[in-house]
């Protein structure tokens, strides 16, 4: 007799292969394709492809797949935050409801664990009171050294909703940055073809951001930025391209100058200031106050 599993609401409209990995066994994609091909799994008594979007209430029948084993993968150690670190996040919460939270992410911590980042927000939030009966779902990211507004979903349904809203550009983000150089008042929009390499292949991505000059000093610019596209390091790259890299950026810079400014400001002065979106005809607007280092730089230089 096959094992029968009913798809829960949280996984509604998820790809079958993702549902299978999360709920049955985390097999490599090639084995999932094989299992489907030889009719070891059926959805509502029908054969489906791995790209099939499961629906809430679907009946998944799984026949004997005991010979298929999870490939040997290195175990990823999870970050175990202290109680003190978990409790600190109470001060960063901007919104907490049944479906998502919004936090003012501090600089210096990654959103999720990676090869270069062990300490991360997701593992901290898992231990917090905000996710006692669920788990945090990532819907967008901020660089480790970028501070500001971050949305974290509490349900798969809302994670998918936010992902869709980001994809169709219905979530509007506003950043502020402090940069080297005097940016021209005539620059209103940044348009670039940004180059990345994936598996040795060159990929060109169009990037668009709107820019508004807030203040100028003799050596620096204080700007507001609205990214229209969502490329990795988009704002950092675009400001570098016009000759005004963000202060504290050790990846995109014109000259690695060792002067008083660089020594005093080792952190990236880029902040996700505001975010707004609409769900079920309710308008949400959130604003995150920048930290003391950002504030001090403005007071001293503008």
C-alpha positions in Angstrom: 0.0 0.0 0.0 1.3 3.5 -0.8 1.9 6.1 1.8 -0.7 8.8 1.4 0.0 12.4 2.4 -2.3 15.4 2.1 -0.8 18.7 1.0 -1.3 21.4 3.7 -2.4 24.9 3.1 1.1 26.3 3.7 2.4 24.5 0.6 -0.4 25.6 -1.7 1.0 26.4 -5.2 4.5 25.2 -4.4 6.4 23.1 -6.9 6.0 19.4 -6.4 9.8 18.8 -6.1 10.2 21.4 -3.4 7.2 19.9 -1.5 8.6 16.4 -1.9 12.0 17.4 -0.5 10.5 19.2 2.5 7.9 16.5 3.3 9.0 13.1 2.1 12.8 12.9 1.6 15.4 15.4 0.5 16.7 13.7 -2.6 18.8 15.1 -5.4 16.7 16.5 -8.3 17.7 13.7 -10.7 16.3 11.0 -8.3 13.0 12.9 -7.9 12.7 13.0 -11.7 13.4 9.3 -11.8 10.9 8.5 -9.1 8.2 10.4 -11.0 9.2 8.8 -14.3 8.8 5.2 -13.0 5.4 6.0 -11.3 6.7 5.7 -7.7 4.7 8.9 -6.8 1.3 10.0 -8.0 -0.8 13.1 -7.3 -4.5 12.5 -7.1 -3.8 9.1 -8.7 -2.2 10.8 -11.7 1.4 11.1 -13.0 2.9 14.6 -12.7 6.1 16.4 -13.5 8.4 17.9 -10.9 7.3 21.4 -11.9 3.6 20.6 -11.0 2.2 23.1 -8.6 0.7 21.2 -5.7 -2.7 22.5 -4.4 -4.0 22.5 -0.8 -5.8 19.1 -0.3 -4.0 17.2 -3.1 -3.5 13.5 -2.2 0.1 12.4 -2.8 0.6 8.6 -3.0 4.2 7.5 -2.4 5.0 3.9 -3.3 8.1 2.0 -2.1 11.1 4.2 -2.5 13.2 2.7 0.2 16.1 2.0 -2.2 16.5 5.7 -2.8 18.8 7.3 -0.3 19.7 10.9 0.5 23.1 11.6 -1.1 25.9 12.2 1.3 25.9 15.9 2.0 27.9 17.8 4.6 25.8 18.6 7.6 25.3 22.3 8.1 25.7 23.5 11.7 23.0 25.9 12.8 23.9 29.0 14.7 22.8 28.8 18.3 22.3 32.3 19.6 22.4 33.2 23.3 19.2 34.1 25.1 20.5 37.6 25.4 21.0 38.0 21.7 17.5 36.6 21.0 15.9 39.1 23.5 17.8 42.0 21.9 15.6 41.7 18.8 12.6 42.9 20.7 14.2 46.4 20.2 14.3 45.9 16.4 10.7 44.9 15.8 8.7 47.3 13.7 5.7 45.1 13.1 4.5 41.7 14.4 1.3 40.0 13.3 0.1 36.5 12.5 1.5 36.5 9.0 4.9 38.3 9.1 7.2 40.5 11.1 9.2 43.5 10.0 12.5 44.3 11.7 15.1 47.0 11.6 18.0 44.8 10.7 21.3 45.8 12.4 24.4 46.0 10.3 27.0 43.2 10.7 24.8 40.2 10.7 23.8 38.1 7.6 20.1 37.3 6.9 20.9 33.6 6.5 23.9 31.3 7.0 26.4 31.0 4.2 29.9 30.0 3.5 31.2 33.2 5.0 28.5 33.9 7.5 27.7 31.6 10.4 25.8 34.0 12.6 22.5 35.0 11.0 19.1 36.5 11.7 17.0 33.5 10.6 18.6 31.2 13.2 18.1 34.0 15.9 14.5 34.5 15.0 13.8 30.7 15.2 14.6 30.9 18.9 12.4 33.9 19.5 8.8 34.2 20.8 7.8 35.6 17.4 8.2 32.1 15.8 7.1 29.8 18.6 4.5 27.9 16.5 6.0 28.4 13.1 9.4 29.1 11.4 10.8 32.2 9.6 10.6 32.3 5.8 13.0 34.5 3.9 11.2 36.7 1.3 14.1 39.1 0.5 17.6 39.9 1.6 19.9 42.6 2.7 23.7 42.5 2.6 25.4 41.6 5.8 26.7 45.1 6.2 23.5 46.8 5.2 21.0 47.9 7.9 17.3 48.6 7.7 13.8 47.3 7.0 13.6 43.5 6.5 10.4 41.5 6.1 10.3 37.9 7.4 7.1 35.8 6.7 5.6 33.4 9.3 3.8 31.1 6.9 4.6 29.6 3.5 1.5 31.2 2.1 2.7 34.7 3.0 6.2 33.9 1.9 4.8 33.0 -1.6 2.7 36.1 -1.5 5.6 38.4 -0.7 7.8 36.7 -3.3 5.1 37.3 -5.9 4.8 41.0 -4.9 8.5 41.5 -5.2 8.6 39.8 -8.6 5.9 42.1 -10.0 7.4 45.1 -8.3 4.6 45.9 -6.0 6.8 46.3 -3.0 8.6 49.6 -3.0 11.9 50.1 -1.1 13.7 53.3 -0.3 17.4 53.3 0.8 19.6 56.1 2.0 23.4 56.1 1.5 26.4 58.3 2.3 28.9 58.4 -0.6 32.3 59.7 -1.5 32.3 62.6 -4.0 29.7 65.2 -5.0 27.0 63.6 -7.1 25.6 65.8 -9.8 22.1 67.2 -9.2 21.3 66.3 -12.8 21.4 62.6 -12.1 17.9 61.3 -11.4 18.0 57.7 -12.6 20.8 55.1 -12.7 20.7 52.7 -15.6 23.4 50.0 -15.9 24.2 46.7 -17.4 25.7 44.8 -14.5 27.9 41.8 -15.2 27.9 38.7 -13.1 29.5 35.3 -13.7 27.7 32.0 -12.9 29.5 28.7 -13.4 32.0 30.5 -15.6 29.3 32.0 -17.8 29.0 35.8 -18.2 25.5 37.2 -17.5 24.5 40.8 -18.1 21.6 42.1 -16.0 19.8 45.4 -16.5 19.7 47.5 -13.3 17.5 50.6 -12.7 17.4 52.8 -9.6 16.0 56.3 -9.1 18.2 58.7 -7.2 17.4 61.9 -5.2 20.1 64.1 -3.8 19.4 65.0 -0.2 22.5 66.9 0.9 26.0 67.8 -0.5 29.2 68.7 1.3 32.6 69.5 -0.1 33.6 65.8 -0.2 30.4 63.7 0.3 26.9 63.1 -0.9 23.8 62.1 1.1 21.3 60.3 -1.3 18.0 58.6 -1.4 17.6 55.6 -3.7 14.7 53.6 -5.0 15.8 50.4 -6.8 13.3 49.3 -9.5 15.2 46.1 -10.3 16.6 43.8 -7.6 20.2 42.8 -8.5 22.8 41.6 -6.1 24.8 44.6 -4.8 22.8 46.8 -7.2 23.1 50.1 -5.4 26.7 49.6 -4.4 27.7 48.8 -8.0 25.7 51.7 -9.5 27.1 54.3 -7.1 30.6 53.0 -7.8 29.9 53.3 -11.5 29.3 57.0 -11.3 32.4 57.5 -9.2 30.7 57.9 -5.8 31.1 54.6 -3.9 29.4 54.2 -0.6 31.5 55.1 2.4 32.8 52.0 4.1 32.4 49.8 1.0 35.5 47.5 0.9 34.3 45.7 -2.2 33.4 48.6 -4.6 35.8 51.5 -4.2 37.8 53.8 -6.4 41.0 53.9 -4.4 41.8 52.1 -1.2 42.7 55.3 0.6 43.8 55.1 4.2 42.7 58.4 5.5 40.9 59.7 8.5 37.5 59.1 6.9 38.2 55.5 6.0 39.7 54.7 9.4 36.7 56.1 11.3 34.1 54.6 9.1 34.8 51.0 8.5 31.1 50.0 8.2 29.0 50.3 5.1 26.8 53.4 5.3 23.9 52.1 3.3 20.5 51.8 5.1 17.2 50.3 3.9 15.1 53.2 5.2 11.5 52.5 4.1 9.3 49.9 2.5 5.7 50.0 1.5 3.2 47.5 0.0 -0.5 46.7 -0.1 -2.2 43.4 0.9 -5.9 42.8 0.8 -6.5 46.6 0.2 -4.5 47.4 3.3 -1.5 49.8 2.8 1.6 49.0 4.9 4.3 51.5 5.4 7.4 50.9 7.5 10.3 53.2 8.3 13.5 52.1 10.1 15.7 54.6 11.9 19.4 54.6 11.0 22.0 53.8 13.6 24.2 56.2 15.6 27.2 55.8 13.2 25.1 56.9 10.2 23.7 59.8 12.3 27.1 60.9 13.5 28.5 61.0 10.0 25.6 63.3 8.8 26.1 65.6 11.7 29.8 65.9 11.3 29.9 66.3 7.5 26.8 68.0 6.3 
